[in-house]
């Protein structure tokens, strides 16, 4: 083979190599994007996500439009505890429209909850709630024992009719609790743990 024939043969292979290289690189990018997408979905559904506070039911602890870091993993390996601030799916009220709510766990399975004379009692003992800014307004509640696999939740805003919570819709099953709010992320000057 002469030099001219060899150059012609090698130049005729280049489009094939370029084509193969382009396909290979495109496949690598596609694989990377698919893996990244799957990782993001796993993290979103099982590890954490961000949630925005809507409304005033958790004031003064949380304010409207604050962003929360929600830890979902913590309840894959453990259970909600009294005092946890949780994100939960609104129990079915028959309207078909379900929202996510942010509330505080007040009672866990087996706890006896009572609201008497504007004060909260758990298992007969007064609960000191440093996170609220008023006594509990409204009617007395209970005493009532939290059923197995269910939780009693309330908003930190204890003004009359300020919070849709277990005093209205009853205890909530564990399956409706989606995660624990661990941090306020936005606005940045309110950044702190809960």
C-alpha positions in Angstrom: 0.0 0.0 0.0 1.4 3.4 -0.9 1.4 6.4 1.3 -1.5 8.0 -0.6 -3.6 4.8 -0.2 -2.8 4.6 3.4 -3.8 8.3 4.0 -7.1 7.6 2.1 -7.8 4.5 4.1 -7.1 6.2 7.5 -9.2 9.2 6.5 -12.1 7.0 5.5 -12.1 5.4 9.0 -12.3 8.8 10.8 -16.0 9.5 10.2 -16.8 6.1 11.6 -14.6 6.7 14.6 -16.1 10.2 15.1 -19.6 8.8 14.8 -18.8 6.0 17.3 -17.2 8.5 19.7 -20.2 10.9 19.5 -22.6 8.0 20.2 -20.5 6.7 23.1 -20.3 10.2 24.6 -24.0 10.8 24.2 -24.8 7.4 25.9 -22.4 8.3 28.8 -24.2 11.7 29.3 -27.7 10.0 29.1 -26.6 7.3 31.6 -25.3 10.0 33.9 -28.5 12.0 33.7 -30.6 8.9 34.4 -28.6 8.0 37.4 -28.7 11.6 38.7 -32.5 11.7 38.2 -32.9 8.4 40.1 -30.7 9.6 43.0 -32.7 12.9 43.2 -36.0 10.9 43.3 -34.6 8.6 46.1 -33.4 11.6 48.1 -36.7 13.4 47.6 -38.9 10.5 48.6 -36.8 8.9 51.3 -34.2 11.3 52.7 -35.2 15.0 52.7 -37.0 17.7 50.9 -37.8 21.4 51.3 -41.2 22.7 52.4 -42.7 26.1 52.6 -44.8 27.2 55.6 -48.2 28.5 54.5 -50.4 30.2 57.1 -50.2 31.1 60.7 -51.0 27.9 62.6 -47.4 27.4 63.9 -46.7 31.0 65.0 -44.6 32.1 66.8 -42.3 29.2 66.0 -42.8 29.3 62.2 -43.9 32.2 60.1 -45.7 32.3 56.7 -43.3 31.7 53.7 -40.4 30.3 55.7 -38.6 27.4 54.1 -38.1 24.2 56.1 -35.6 21.4 55.7 -37.7 18.3 56.2 -35.9 15.1 57.3 -37.7 12.1 56.0 -35.1 9.5 56.8 -35.4 9.9 60.5 -38.9 8.3 60.5 -37.7 5.4 58.3 -35.5 4.3 61.2 -37.5 5.7 64.2 -40.8 7.1 65.4 -42.1 10.6 66.0 -41.6 11.9 69.5 -43.5 14.5 71.6 -42.1 17.9 70.7 -41.2 17.0 67.1 -42.3 19.5 64.4 -43.7 17.3 61.6 -45.0 17.6 58.1 -48.1 15.6 57.6 -50.8 15.0 55.0 -54.1 16.5 56.1 -56.5 13.7 57.2 -59.4 13.0 54.9 -62.2 15.4 55.6 -64.3 14.2 52.6 -63.6 17.2 50.4 -61.0 15.3 48.4 -58.5 18.2 48.6 -55.6 17.2 50.8 -52.9 19.7 51.8 -49.7 19.2 53.8 -49.7 20.6 57.3 -46.9 21.5 59.7 -47.7 20.7 63.3 -46.1 19.7 66.6 -46.4 16.2 68.0 -48.1 16.6 71.4 -48.9 13.0 72.2 -47.6 9.6 71.1 -49.3 6.2 71.3 -50.5 5.5 74.9 -50.3 9.2 76.0 -53.4 10.6 77.7 -54.0 14.2 76.4 -56.1 16.7 78.2 -56.7 20.5 77.7 -58.2 21.9 80.9 -58.4 25.5 82.1 -56.4 26.7 79.0 -53.5 24.4 79.9 -52.1 21.2 78.2 -51.7 18.0 80.3 -49.9 14.9 79.1 -50.4 11.8 81.3 -51.9 14.0 84.0 -48.8 16.3 84.1 -48.8 20.0 83.0 -46.8 20.4 79.9 -44.6 23.5 79.9 -44.6 24.8 76.3 -41.9 27.5 75.9 -42.6 27.7 72.2 -46.1 29.3 72.5 -47.0 32.9 73.3 -50.5 32.5 74.8 -52.5 30.0 76.9 -54.7 27.7 74.9 -57.9 29.5 73.9 -61.2 27.7 73.4 -62.9 24.7 74.9 -61.5 22.0 77.1 -60.5 18.7 75.4 -60.3 15.2 76.7 -58.9 13.4 78.6 -58.3 11.1 75.6 -55.7 8.4 75.1 -53.7 8.4 71.9 -54.4 5.1 70.1 -51.7 2.7 68.9 -50.0 3.8 65.7 -51.5 7.3 65.9 -50.3 10.8 67.1 -51.9 13.9 68.6 -50.7 17.0 66.9 -51.3 20.7 67.4 -50.2 24.0 65.9 -48.1 26.3 68.1 -50.6 29.1 67.6 -53.0 28.5 70.4 -55.3 31.4 69.7 -59.0 30.4 69.2 -59.5 28.7 65.8 -55.9 29.5 64.6 -54.9 25.9 64.0 -56.5 23.0 62.2 -55.2 20.1 64.4 -56.1 17.0 66.4 -58.5 18.9 68.5 -60.6 19.1 65.3 -59.7 16.1 63.1 -58.6 13.7 65.9 -55.4 11.8 66.1 -53.5 11.1 62.9 -52.1 7.7 61.7 -48.3 7.3 61.4 -48.7 6.9 57.7 -49.8 10.5 57.2 -46.6 11.9 58.9 -44.1 12.4 56.1 -41.1 13.9 57.9 -39.6 16.0 60.7 -38.9 19.7 60.1 -35.3 20.1 61.4 -34.3 23.6 60.2 -35.6 26.9 59.0 -33.5 27.6 55.9 -35.1 30.8 54.6 -35.0 33.7 55.1 -31.3 33.4 55.8 -31.4 35.7 58.9 -33.9 33.1 60.5 -31.6 30.1 59.8 -31.8 27.8 62.9 -32.7 24.4 64.1 -36.1 23.5 65.4 
